[in-house]
Amino acid sequence: MFTGIVRELGTVAAFDGARLVVIAPETAASAGVGDSVSVAGVCLTVLETGEGRLAFDLVPETLARTALGRLETGGAVNVEPSLRVGDQLGGHVVQGHVDGVGRVRSVAPESDSRRVWVDAPESVVRYCFEKGSVAVDGVSLTVAALDDDGFEVALIPHTLKVTTLGLLEPGDEVNLESDVLGKVVERLLAARLP
């Protein structure tokens, strides 16, 4: 489980379509083999660690359901180690289980911040509501507006600086995760209805 508060901006050291190696010295210093780490919003299992690097295997299922296949050597990725008991929950509960891949519709400056519209699959939009939470490439964000095809988020200067979201351009693909609480409530209500 994660919070959606990115702890480190990592760099893709290598990616051959199956093995992903990320340079993330802070996370690598505390992560061990078998630990879960969120990379661009996707929960991955550490297979190797050392020299400030983390290695992960990506299976076809992960590549089919996420935007990780677009990663290139030298590219930036959001990195967050898994939540530990006693850690502050500053964002919202993020599982790292991507619900869909979205596409950036527009990026508009707004003073020192930016407003970003993301076109999203219905499986994500159905759980979005104004002032609700959504994770974009692993970053916990608040939905500012929505329509039938997607949602808008307002990105503060700090988020633009310390995450990959400051690099977003129209057409870019992003990993999306709906707020798990909405999914749980829907499932519980469905079980009670005849």
QUISUL-V161166 format. One record per helix or strand. SS is the DSSP state (@ for helix, = for strand). FROM is the first residue (numbers start at 1). LEN is the number of residues. If there is no record, write none. Layout:
ss: (SS,SS)
from: (FROM,FROM)
len: (LEN,LEN)
This chain:
ss: (=,=,=,@,=,=,=,=,@,@,=,=,=,=,@,=,=,=,@,@,=,@)
from: (2,8,19,25,36,42,48,53,60,68,76,94,100,113,122,133,139,150,157,164,173,180)
len: (1,8,5,6,4,4,3,5,6,3,6,1,11,7,4,4,9,6,6,4,6,13)
